[in-house]
C-alpha cells in the first residue's frame, strides 16, 4: 500500500503538464531566410517528421516523468508492504495513544476487562516503537486528560504511566481528546510520520462527537475545539482497537422518579424506575433498598435493546434523609447495576408569619391549630432582619409593609433561592411601601372599597396558560362553593415577568397572583389575612388554600433525589439549605470544592465521583447525606459501531481498525514495515534528468550535422564526410 | 585591362595564374579561323588524314605519286584541317542564383567570375568566346568573338544584369542549342534548380548537335549541407513561397536528397559524355579553373 505523508504536494503533479503546455504554447521565433528552393526542404521535412515526432515524444516522456518523480518525492510516499525484507527500513514516528476511559470500558469479557485489554494493547504499541520514536498518552473522559502531554522517547515511563491508569466512572468524548492529541503531535519539530492509536471498546457513544462534527461541517464550518481539519485527517494515520463485546449484554437501572416531590412523614413514596436493556429480551429482577434494607423486589421482562419501567411504593418512611438504591443483578458491566437516590421525608413544613397579631391571627390558627405546634412561628415584621429565613419553607407577610430595606433584600434573596413568600396586604401600609419589593407579581396601585351589593364574589381559578411558569391547582373540599364577601380589595398594575393571575374574585378582579422568582415562588392576595377586608379567613377553603400554597412552593423548590456527574452545578439546585460553613464530602471522603462566583451564588466545580455525598454541619454529630450522584446512563446503552461507520463519521483517510490486540499488532507490523520512497524517487528523477540531457543532446548532434559535410572531389564526385 | 570588364571579376594575380592554360575541346569543332583544334573539315595541315580518287580540278600537287606508281590509279592525299575553338558560355541568372549563405558571393556573381576566367583562358588561347545570359527567358546572346574588347563588353553587359525572379533554363537551352549551328564547346554555368529531366534533355540536345558540353553546377556550401543552426521561415527565392522548418532536425534527410539530386545530374552527364563539375561558391575561382583545366588536359591525353 502506497501512502503519502505529505499529500498536499500531490498537487505538484500537475506540473507534469508543463512540458506539454510549453510545447503547445511556445511561440516560434523565426527569421525569414531566403533559400534557393524549398523543394528539398519540403521533402526532407516530410521524411524526418516521424523521426522527429518520436524523438520529441521520448523527450516529452522523460521530462514528464522527471516532474512526476519530483512531485511524488515531495509528497513523501511511504510504501507499506510485508515484502521486501530488511530493504524496507522503518522511518521515525510520533505516536499518540488515546485511551477511552468511559465506564463501559469496565465490561467484563472472557479474557478480562476491556479497559485492561486496551491498556495492555497500548503498552504493546509502545513496545513496538523504535528507539527515538516519541509517544504521548491522553485519556478520554468527560474532558480530555493528558497523561503524557508532550511526546517523549522515554517509553518505559509511558508504559508505567499507562499501567497505573484507572477507568473513570464517566462518559468520554473521543473527538476532543483526539483533537488535543493531534495538536500535541503537530507542535513537535521535525517531519516524522504521525500515528494516533485509539483504544476503545467500540461503543457508539464516545464517537458521537465525530458524527455531530461531520453533520456540522455539512452545514457550516464552526470554530469547534474538537474540530479536526481535513489536512490533519489526511496526513495522520489512525488506528483504533475496538476491543469491546460484539454482542454486549447489559441491564441497568437508568432513572428513578419519586412522587410526590415533597415527601411528608406518613406519605408513601412512589418510585417509577426505568430499566435499560442491551441485548435480547430477558427476565430481570429489580430490587429497592432504603437505608440498606430491601424494601421491594420485582421481576420485569425487558424487551430487546429497549427501556422498560416499573413502579415501587415505599411507605412508612420516617422524617429525615434516606439513602435509597435501585439494583439489578450483576452482569458483565457491574458499574451501572446500582442507581442511588435520596428520599427526603419531612415531618412538617416550617412556616414563618411576619406581621402584627391582629393581622396574623387567622393564618396562625389555620396553619397551627394545636398550641404545641412549633412548625409555625409568628414574629413582628421588624424582627425579620434577625431571623434566618432559610430555616423556613414559607414566609407569610401579613400587613407587614413597610419593611426595612435590609429585610426586603433578604426576602428577595430567600425567594430566589427557593423560598415561598405569600403576601397579604393590610391597612398599615400605603401603596408606595410595596414599591421597594421587586419580587411581587404585580405592583399594587391602590385600594378599592367594594359596595355591599357587590360584596359577594365567587372565587374562580384561572386555567393555566401555555408557557405559564407559576401554576396553582385550587383543590377544595367537596360540596364547598368558593364564595367570599369583599369589603376592600387591593388593585394591581401590570403583571411582572413570569407572573400570572391565579384566582379571581368575580369577573376579572384579581384575587390571588403568583410569580416565579429564581427557584422560589411569590404569591400575593388582594385582601388582608383577617376579617377587615373580606370574609376569606372565615371560609372553609381558607385553610386548604394556604396549605396548598406552602406545599406547592416547597415542592417547586425541592432538590432532586439524584444527580448525574457534571460541572458548574448551582449549589441550590443540588444541596438543600446550603450554608457557607457546610463541609460537603464526596463518597471517597474528599471535600467537595464549592466556589462563589462573586455575587454569593455558589457552584459545585466538578461533580465527578458517583455515590452519596454528605454534609457535616457545624455542631452536628453525624454527617447527613445531601446528594446522590450517578453516572449518566447513556454509556450503558451498548451499541457497537462498525469500522465502516467509524470511517464515515471520522472522515479519517488512513484509518485502520482491529477487533483485538493481536489484529492490531498485525496491522501495525504491516503498516510500519515500509519506508519513505522520497529518496528513491529523487534518485530516479536524477537518472531521468541525465537521460533527458543525453537524449536531447544526441538529438541535437544528429540534427546539426556540424561535422558532416558534403564535399566534391576534383573528379566532381560528391563526398559525404 | 579595364576595371569595368574582366578586371572587375579577376585581379592581375588571378589572371596570371590562368595565363598558360587552355580550354580544349574533347571533340572536333568547327571554327572560323585556323587554329590548334581539330576541325571537322579536311584542310591544309601537315597531319595526314586519308586518300581519295583524283577528280578533275584537284590540285596536282596533292596527287600521291607513290600510290600512282603502285596502283596506276590517281589518288590525292588529304590532310586534317585545324581550326580555332568557339566557346559559348551559358550563364544562368535565375532567382535561385541570387542565393548566398552570407560569407560567400552569390551564385550569380560566382558564375560571372567563372565566366570571366574561362573567357580569359579561351581568348588567351586565341579561340573565340560567346555568351548567353538567361533567366526566365533569353536575356542576351553575344556572338563568339576572338577579342578581349568583345569579352570586356560582354562582361560589362553581364555586370549590368541582376538575377531574375524565376527560371526557364530548359527552354532557353533548347533555344540556344538550335541557334548554334557549328560544333562548339558549350559551357553551362548554373545551379540547375529546375525540372531535372527537362534540363537533362536540354543538355542532351547540345550533345545531339555534336557540341562539346561542360556543366559547372554552381551551388552554395550551405545549400549542400544545410548548416543553419536556428529554426527559420524559409522563403523560396523564385516563387516567394514560405515554410517554417527546423534545419537541424532535417539536415540528414536534406543532404540525402541533395546528394541524390547531384548524383542524378552527374550520372546523366556521364552517360551523355558531358563533362560535369560541381562548383561550390566558397572555392576561389582561379584555383578551381586552374585545377579543372589541368585535370581536363591530363584526361584528354
HADDOCK unambig.tbl for C-alpha pairs under 7 A between the chains (distance, minus, plus):
assign (segid A and resid 30 and name CA) (segid B and resid 231 and name CA) 6.03 0.50 0.50
assign (segid A and resid 30 and name CA) (segid B and resid 232 and name CA) 4.58 0.50 0.50
assign (segid A and resid 30 and name CA) (segid B and resid 233 and name CA) 5.76 0.50 0.50
assign (segid A and resid 31 and name CA) (segid B and resid 232 and name CA) 5.02 0.50 0.50
assign (segid A and resid 31 and name CA) (segid B and resid 233 and name CA) 5.70 0.50 0.50
assign (segid A and resid 32 and name CA) (segid B and resid 232 and name CA) 6.05 0.50 0.50
assign (segid A and resid 32 and name CA) (segid B and resid 233 and name CA) 4.64 0.50 0.50
assign (segid A and resid 32 and name CA) (segid B and resid 234 and name CA) 5.69 0.50 0.50
assign (segid A and resid 32 and name CA) (segid B and resid 235 and name CA) 6.61 0.50 0.50
assign (segid A and resid 33 and name CA) (segid B and resid 232 and name CA) 6.35 0.50 0.50
assign (segid A and resid 33 and name CA) (segid B and resid 233 and name CA) 5.94 0.50 0.50
assign (segid A and resid 33 and name CA) (segid B and resid 234 and name CA) 4.75 0.50 0.50
assign (segid A and resid 33 and name CA) (segid B and resid 235 and name CA) 5.92 0.50 0.50
assign (segid A and resid 34 and name CA) (segid B and resid 234 and name CA) 5.67 0.50 0.50
assign (segid A and resid 34 and name CA) (segid B and resid 235 and name CA) 4.62 0.50 0.50
assign (segid A and resid 34 and name CA) (segid B and resid 236 and name CA) 6.13 0.50 0.50
assign (segid A and resid 34 and name CA) (segid B and resid 237 and name CA) 5.98 0.50 0.50
assign (segid A and resid 35 and name CA) (segid B and resid 99 and name CA) 6.53 0.50 0.50
assign (segid A and resid 35 and name CA) (segid B and resid 234 and name CA) 6.10 0.50 0.50
assign (segid A and resid 35 and name CA) (segid B and resid 235 and name CA) 5.69 0.50 0.50
assign (segid A and resid 35 and name CA) (segid B and resid 236 and name CA) 5.30 0.50 0.50
assign (segid A and resid 35 and name CA) (segid B and resid 237 and name CA) 5.81 0.50 0.50
assign (segid A and resid 36 and name CA) (segid B and resid 96 and name CA) 4.30 0.50 0.50
assign (segid A and resid 36 and name CA) (segid B and resid 99 and name CA) 5.93 0.50 0.50
assign (segid A and resid 36 and name CA) (segid B and resid 236 and name CA) 5.78 0.50 0.50
assign (segid A and resid 36 and name CA) (segid B and resid 237 and name CA) 5.29 0.50 0.50
assign (segid A and resid 37 and name CA) (segid B and resid 96 and name CA) 6.79 0.50 0.50
assign (segid A and resid 37 and name CA) (segid B and resid 236 and name CA) 5.06 0.50 0.50
assign (segid A and resid 37 and name CA) (segid B and resid 237 and name CA) 6.65 0.50 0.50
assign (segid A and resid 38 and name CA) (segid B and resid 236 and name CA) 5.74 0.50 0.50
assign (segid A and resid 40 and name CA) (segid B and resid 254 and name CA) 6.07 0.50 0.50
assign (segid A and resid 40 and name CA) (segid B and resid 257 and name CA) 6.44 0.50 0.50
assign (segid A and resid 40 and name CA) (segid B and resid 258 and name CA) 6.98 0.50 0.50
assign (segid A and resid 41 and name CA) (segid B and resid 254 and name CA) 6.31 0.50 0.50
assign (segid A and resid 44 and name CA) (segid B and resid 250 and name CA) 5.79 0.50 0.50
assign (segid A and resid 44 and name CA) (segid B and resid 253 and name CA) 4.92 0.50 0.50
assign (segid A and resid 44 and name CA) (segid B and resid 254 and name CA) 4.96 0.50 0.50
assign (segid A and resid 45 and name CA) (segid B and resid 250 and name CA) 5.97 0.50 0.50
assign (segid A and resid 47 and name CA) (segid B and resid 253 and name CA) 6.74 0.50 0.50
assign (segid A and resid 48 and name CA) (segid B and resid 250 and name CA) 5.85 0.50 0.50
assign (segid A and resid 48 and name CA) (segid B and resid 253 and name CA) 6.62 0.50 0.50
assign (segid A and resid 52 and name CA) (segid B and resid 249 and name CA) 6.90 0.50 0.50
assign (segid A and resid 703 and name CA) (segid B and resid 248 and name CA) 4.18 0.50 0.50
assign (segid A and resid 703 and name CA) (segid B and resid 249 and name CA) 4.44 0.50 0.50
assign (segid A and resid 703 and name CA) (segid B and resid 250 and name CA) 6.48 0.50 0.50
assign (segid A and resid 703 and name CA) (segid B and resid 251 and name CA) 5.95 0.50 0.50
assign (segid A and resid 703 and name CA) (segid B and resid 252 and name CA) 6.93 0.50 0.50
assign (segid A and resid 704 and name CA) (segid B and resid 227 and name CA) 6.92 0.50 0.50
assign (segid A and resid 704 and name CA) (segid B and resid 229 and name CA) 6.81 0.50 0.50
assign (segid A and resid 704 and name CA) (segid B and resid 248 and name CA) 4.52 0.50 0.50
assign (segid A and resid 704 and name CA) (segid B and resid 251 and name CA) 6.71 0.50 0.50
assign (segid A and resid 705 and name CA) (segid B and resid 251 and name CA) 6.73 0.50 0.50
assign (segid A and resid 709 and name CA) (segid B and resid 225 and name CA) 5.90 0.50 0.50
assign (segid A and resid 710 and name CA) (segid B and resid 224 and name CA) 6.06 0.50 0.50
assign (segid A and resid 710 and name CA) (segid B and resid 225 and name CA) 5.90 0.50 0.50
assign (segid A and resid 712 and name CA) (segid B and resid 278 and name CA) 6.74 0.50 0.50
assign (segid A and resid 716 and name CA) (segid B and resid 276 and name CA) 6.87 0.50 0.50
assign (segid A and resid 716 and name CA) (segid B and resid 277 and name CA) 4.88 0.50 0.50
assign (segid A and resid 716 and name CA) (segid B and resid 278 and name CA) 5.56 0.50 0.50
assign (segid A and resid 718 and name CA) (segid B and resid 259 and name CA) 6.97 0.50 0.50
